[in-house]
Amino acid sequence: MKQDITRSIKIYLPVVRCGEVRLVIDALEALEAAYSGLYKWDLLLVAGAEHTAKAQDRIHYRSSPRENLDGEFAIPEEDGLCLARVEVIAPAYLEIVGAERTLKSLHGYLAAGRLEWDRTKKEPDEHRRLALEQRRVDLVRDQVELLRGLNYPEIQIRKVLSRYIFAPLDRLDRLGLSLYEEEKMEPEGRTALVGEG
Protein backbone atom coordinates (compact mmCIF):
# COMPACT_ATOMS: atom_id res chain seq x y z
CA MET A 1 0.00 0.00 0.00
CA LYS A 2 2.41 2.66 -1.19
CA GLN A 3 1.26 6.18 -0.48
CA ASP A 4 2.13 8.48 -3.40
CA ILE A 5 2.01 11.88 -1.73
CA THR A 6 4.63 12.98 0.78
CA ARG A 7 4.37 15.58 3.47
CA SER A 8 6.74 17.21 5.93
CA ILE A 9 6.22 18.34 9.51
CA LYS A 10 8.46 20.10 12.00
CA ILE A 11 8.83 18.76 15.53
CA TYR A 12 10.03 21.01 18.37
CA LEU A 13 13.07 19.73 20.30
CA PRO A 14 13.11 20.74 23.98
CA VAL A 15 16.86 21.53 24.14
CA VAL A 16 18.40 22.87 27.33
CA ARG A 17 21.57 24.34 25.85
CA CYS A 18 22.81 23.06 22.49
CA GLY A 19 21.59 20.10 20.44
CA GLU A 20 22.48 17.23 22.74
CA VAL A 21 23.25 14.18 20.61
CA ARG A 22 21.30 11.79 22.85
CA LEU A 23 18.17 13.98 22.70
CA VAL A 24 18.27 14.15 18.90
CA ILE A 25 18.84 10.38 18.61
CA ASP A 26 16.06 9.59 21.11
CA ALA A 27 13.67 11.96 19.30
CA LEU A 28 14.46 10.42 15.91
CA GLU A 29 14.04 6.87 17.25
CA ALA A 30 10.70 7.77 18.90
CA LEU A 31 9.45 9.52 15.76
CA GLU A 32 10.49 6.60 13.57
CA ALA A 33 8.74 4.13 15.91
CA ALA A 34 5.54 6.22 15.93
CA TYR A 35 5.63 6.69 12.14
CA SER A 36 6.26 2.99 11.60
CA GLY A 37 3.47 2.02 14.00
CA LEU A 38 0.94 4.34 12.36
CA TYR A 39 1.92 3.21 8.85
CA LYS A 40 1.73 -0.48 9.80
CA TRP A 41 -1.63 0.16 11.50
CA ASP A 42 -2.95 1.37 8.13
CA LEU A 43 -1.50 -1.73 6.43
CA LEU A 44 -3.12 -3.93 9.08
CA LEU A 45 -6.53 -2.35 8.45
CA VAL A 46 -6.27 -2.97 4.71
CA ALA A 47 -5.14 -6.58 5.27
CA GLY A 48 -7.94 -7.20 7.79
CA ALA A 49 -10.61 -5.84 5.44
CA GLU A 50 -9.24 -7.84 2.49
CA HIS A 51 -9.15 -11.03 4.57
CA THR A 52 -12.73 -10.51 5.69
CA ALA A 53 -13.87 -9.85 2.12
CA LYS A 54 -12.24 -13.09 0.91
CA ALA A 55 -13.69 -15.00 3.87
CA GLN A 56 -17.24 -14.00 2.91
CA ASP A 57 -17.16 -16.71 0.24
CA ARG A 58 -16.31 -19.47 2.73
CA ILE A 59 -18.64 -21.14 5.23
CA HIS A 60 -18.29 -19.80 8.76
CA TYR A 61 -19.51 -21.46 11.90
CA ARG A 62 -18.54 -18.46 13.97
CA SER A 63 -18.73 -14.80 13.13
CA SER A 64 -15.06 -14.16 14.00
CA PRO A 65 -12.44 -14.18 11.28
CA ARG A 66 -10.31 -17.33 11.40
CA GLU A 67 -6.96 -15.65 10.83
CA ASN A 68 -4.97 -13.64 13.32
CA LEU A 69 -5.25 -9.88 12.95
CA ASP A 70 -1.57 -9.24 13.63
CA GLY A 71 1.09 -9.91 11.04
CA GLU A 72 4.43 -8.74 9.74
CA PHE A 73 4.11 -5.62 7.64
CA ALA A 74 6.89 -3.88 5.76
CA ILE A 75 6.94 -0.22 4.87
CA PRO A 76 7.92 0.31 1.23
CA GLU A 77 11.34 1.95 1.03
CA GLU A 78 9.96 4.98 -0.81
CA ASP A 79 7.48 5.59 2.05
CA GLY A 80 10.07 5.38 4.84
CA LEU A 81 10.54 8.30 7.20
CA CYS A 82 13.25 10.74 6.11
CA LEU A 83 15.03 13.47 8.00
CA ALA A 84 14.79 16.68 5.97
CA ARG A 85 16.32 19.22 8.36
CA VAL A 86 17.69 19.60 11.87
CA GLU A 87 18.11 22.83 13.78
CA VAL A 88 19.94 22.35 17.10
CA ILE A 89 20.12 25.94 18.29
CA ALA A 90 17.05 27.24 20.11
CA PRO A 91 14.35 27.13 18.92
CA ALA A 92 15.50 23.67 17.90
CA TYR A 93 13.44 21.40 15.67
CA LEU A 94 13.51 18.37 13.38
CA GLU A 95 11.78 18.35 10.03
CA ILE A 96 10.71 14.92 8.84
CA VAL A 97 9.27 13.79 5.52
CA GLY A 98 7.10 10.74 4.90
CA ALA A 99 3.82 9.41 3.61
CA GLU A 100 1.07 12.02 3.81
CA ARG A 101 -1.61 9.93 5.53
CA THR A 102 0.78 8.71 8.23
CA LEU A 103 2.29 12.14 8.91
CA LYS A 104 -1.18 13.67 8.97
CA SER A 105 -2.10 11.23 11.78
CA LEU A 106 1.14 12.03 13.62
CA HIS A 107 0.55 15.75 13.13
CA GLY A 108 -2.99 15.42 14.51
CA TYR A 109 -1.73 13.57 17.57
CA LEU A 110 1.02 16.09 18.30
CA ALA A 111 -1.29 19.06 17.63
CA ALA A 112 -3.73 17.83 20.29
CA GLY A 113 -1.38 19.14 22.97
CA ARG A 114 0.67 17.52 25.66
CA LEU A 115 -0.47 16.24 29.02
CA GLU A 116 1.89 17.31 31.78
CA TRP A 117 2.67 15.22 34.83
CA ASP A 118 5.37 14.90 37.45
CA ARG A 119 8.10 13.04 35.54
CA THR A 120 9.67 11.75 38.77
CA LYS A 121 6.71 9.40 39.01
CA LYS A 122 6.69 6.48 36.60
CA GLU A 123 3.06 7.03 35.65
CA PRO A 124 0.77 10.09 35.62
CA ASP A 125 -2.06 10.38 38.11
CA GLU A 126 -5.34 8.68 37.22
CA HIS A 127 -7.00 11.79 35.71
CA ARG A 128 -4.06 12.52 33.40
CA ARG A 129 -3.62 8.83 32.51
CA LEU A 130 -7.25 8.61 31.39
CA ALA A 131 -6.93 11.83 29.37
CA LEU A 132 -3.79 10.49 27.69
CA GLU A 133 -5.48 7.19 26.88
CA GLN A 134 -8.51 9.04 25.48
CA ARG A 135 -6.27 11.16 23.26
CA ARG A 136 -4.65 8.03 21.82
CA VAL A 137 -7.97 6.27 21.29
CA ASP A 138 -9.41 9.33 19.53
CA LEU A 139 -6.62 9.02 16.95
CA VAL A 140 -7.82 5.56 15.85
CA ARG A 141 -11.43 5.35 17.07
CA ASP A 142 -12.98 4.88 13.60
CA GLN A 143 -10.47 2.20 12.63
CA VAL A 144 -11.07 0.28 15.87
CA GLU A 145 -14.81 0.37 15.18
CA LEU A 146 -14.11 -0.96 11.69
CA LEU A 147 -12.16 -3.91 13.12
CA ARG A 148 -14.95 -4.60 15.60
CA GLY A 149 -17.43 -4.47 12.73
CA LEU A 150 -15.31 -7.06 10.92
CA ASN A 151 -15.76 -9.28 14.00
CA TYR A 152 -12.15 -9.40 15.14
CA PRO A 153 -11.90 -10.41 18.81
CA GLU A 154 -11.32 -7.58 21.27
CA ILE A 155 -8.13 -9.23 22.57
CA GLN A 156 -6.58 -9.14 19.08
CA ILE A 157 -7.61 -5.52 18.58
CA ARG A 158 -6.06 -4.53 21.92
CA LYS A 159 -2.86 -6.41 21.10
CA VAL A 160 -2.32 -4.58 17.80
CA LEU A 161 -3.34 -1.24 19.32
CA SER A 162 -0.68 -1.69 21.98
CA ARG A 163 1.96 -2.74 19.46
CA TYR A 164 1.35 -0.19 16.70
CA ILE A 165 -0.25 2.78 18.44
CA PHE A 166 0.06 2.97 22.23
CA ALA A 167 3.68 1.85 22.76
CA PRO A 168 5.20 4.12 20.07
CA LEU A 169 3.10 7.14 21.09
CA ASP A 170 4.08 6.59 24.73
CA ARG A 171 7.73 7.07 23.71
CA LEU A 172 6.84 10.38 22.05
CA ASP A 173 4.97 11.55 25.14
CA ARG A 174 7.85 10.64 27.46
CA LEU A 175 10.23 12.79 25.40
CA GLY A 176 7.83 15.73 25.46
CA LEU A 177 7.89 16.22 21.70
CA SER A 178 5.41 18.64 20.19
CA LEU A 179 4.83 20.47 16.93
CA TYR A 180 7.11 23.36 16.11
CA GLU A 181 5.17 26.64 16.58
CA GLU A 182 5.30 27.48 12.87
CA GLU A 183 3.70 24.08 12.15
CA LYS A 184 0.80 24.77 14.54
CA MET A 185 -0.15 27.90 12.61
CA GLU A 186 -0.51 26.22 9.19
CA PRO A 187 -4.10 26.02 7.93
CA GLU A 188 -5.80 22.66 8.52
CA GLY A 189 -5.49 20.27 5.63
CA ARG A 190 -2.52 22.05 4.03
CA THR A 191 -0.04 19.61 2.54
CA ALA A 192 3.59 20.62 2.57
CA LEU A 193 5.23 18.92 -0.40
CA VAL A 194 8.85 17.87 -0.36
CA GLY A 195 11.00 20.70 -1.64
CA GLU A 196 8.50 23.32 -0.55
CA GLY A 197 10.30 25.96 1.42
C-alpha positions in Angstrom: 0.0 0.0 0.0 2.4 2.7 -1.2 1.3 6.2 -0.5 2.1 8.5 -3.4 2.0 11.9 -1.7 4.6 13.0 0.8 4.4 15.6 3.5 6.7 17.2 5.9 6.2 18.3 9.5 8.5 20.1 12.0 8.8 18.8 15.5 10.0 21.0 18.4 13.1 19.7 20.3 13.1 20.7 24.0 16.9 21.5 24.1 18.4 22.9 27.3 21.6 24.3 25.9 22.8 23.1 22.5 21.6 20.1 20.4 22.5 17.2 22.7 23.3 14.2 20.6 21.3 11.8 22.8 18.2 14.0 22.7 18.3 14.1 18.9 18.8 10.4 18.6 16.1 9.6 21.1 13.7 12.0 19.3 14.5 10.4 15.9 14.0 6.9 17.3 10.7 7.8 18.9 9.4 9.5 15.8 10.5 6.6 13.6 8.7 4.1 15.9 5.5 6.2 15.9 5.6 6.7 12.1 6.3 3.0 11.6 3.5 2.0 14.0 0.9 4.3 12.4 1.9 3.2 8.8 1.7 -0.5 9.8 -1.6 0.2 11.5 -2.9 1.4 8.1 -1.5 -1.7 6.4 -3.1 -3.9 9.1 -6.5 -2.4 8.4 -6.3 -3.0 4.7 -5.1 -6.6 5.3 -7.9 -7.2 7.8 -10.6 -5.8 5.4 -9.2 -7.8 2.5 -9.1 -11.0 4.6 -12.7 -10.5 5.7 -13.9 -9.8 2.1 -12.2 -13.1 0.9 -13.7 -15.0 3.9 -17.2 -14.0 2.9 -17.2 -16.7 0.2 -16.3 -19.5 2.7 -18.6 -21.1 5.2 -18.3 -19.8 8.8 -19.5 -21.5 11.9 -18.5 -18.5 14.0 -18.7 -14.8 13.1 -15.1 -14.2 14.0 -12.4 -14.2 11.3 -10.3 -17.3 11.4 -7.0 -15.7 10.8 -5.0 -13.6 13.3 -5.2 -9.9 13.0 -1.6 -9.2 13.6 1.1 -9.9 11.0 4.4 -8.7 9.7 4.1 -5.6 7.6 6.9 -3.9 5.8 6.9 -0.2 4.9 7.9 0.3 1.2 11.3 2.0 1.0 10.0 5.0 -0.8 7.5 5.6 2.0 10.1 5.4 4.8 10.5 8.3 7.2 13.3 10.7 6.1 15.0 13.5 8.0 14.8 16.7 6.0 16.3 19.2 8.4 17.7 19.6 11.9 18.1 22.8 13.8 19.9 22.3 17.1 20.1 25.9 18.3 17.1 27.2 20.1 14.3 27.1 18.9 15.5 23.7 17.9 13.4 21.4 15.7 13.5 18.4 13.4 11.8 18.3 10.0 10.7 14.9 8.8 9.3 13.8 5.5 7.1 10.7 4.9 3.8 9.4 3.6 1.1 12.0 3.8 -1.6 9.9 5.5 0.8 8.7 8.2 2.3 12.1 8.9 -1.2 13.7 9.0 -2.1 11.2 11.8 1.1 12.0 13.6 0.5 15.8 13.1 -3.0 15.4 14.5 -1.7 13.6 17.6 1.0 16.1 18.3 -1.3 19.1 17.6 -3.7 17.8 20.3 -1.4 19.1 23.0 0.7 17.5 25.7 -0.5 16.2 29.0 1.9 17.3 31.8 2.7 15.2 34.8 5.4 14.9 37.5 8.1 13.0 35.5 9.7 11.8 38.8 6.7 9.4 39.0 6.7 6.5 36.6 3.1 7.0 35.7 0.8 10.1 35.6 -2.1 10.4 38.1 -5.3 8.7 37.2 -7.0 11.8 35.7 -4.1 12.5 33.4 -3.6 8.8 32.5 -7.3 8.6 31.4 -6.9 11.8 29.4 -3.8 10.5 27.7 -5.5 7.2 26.9 -8.5 9.0 25.5 -6.3 11.2 23.3 -4.6 8.0 21.8 -8.0 6.3 21.3 -9.4 9.3 19.5 -6.6 9.0 17.0 -7.8 5.6 15.8 -11.4 5.4 17.1 -13.0 4.9 13.6 -10.5 2.2 12.6 -11.1 0.3 15.9 -14.8 0.4 15.2 -14.1 -1.0 11.7 -12.2 -3.9 13.1 -14.9 -4.6 15.6 -17.4 -4.5 12.7 -15.3 -7.1 10.9 -15.8 -9.3 14.0 -12.2 -9.4 15.1 -11.9 -10.4 18.8 -11.3 -7.6 21.3 -8.1 -9.2 22.6 -6.6 -9.1 19.1 -7.6 -5.5 18.6 -6.1 -4.5 21.9 -2.9 -6.4 21.1 -2.3 -4.6 17.8 -3.3 -1.2 19.3 -0.7 -1.7 22.0 2.0 -2.7 19.5 1.3 -0.2 16.7 -0.3 2.8 18.4 0.1 3.0 22.2 3.7 1.9 22.8 5.2 4.1 20.1 3.1 7.1 21.1 4.1 6.6 24.7 7.7 7.1 23.7 6.8 10.4 22.1 5.0 11.5 25.1 7.9 10.6 27.5 10.2 12.8 25.4 7.8 15.7 25.5 7.9 16.2 21.7 5.4 18.6 20.2 4.8 20.5 16.9 7.1 23.4 16.1 5.2 26.6 16.6 5.3 27.5 12.9 3.7 24.1 12.1 0.8 24.8 14.5 -0.1 27.9 12.6 -0.5 26.2 9.2 -4.1 26.0 7.9 -5.8 22.7 8.5 -5.5 20.3 5.6 -2.5 22.0 4.0 0.0 19.6 2.5 3.6 20.6 2.6 5.2 18.9 -0.4 8.9 17.9 -0.4 11.0 20.7 -1.6 8.5 23.3 -0.5 10.3 26.0 1.4 
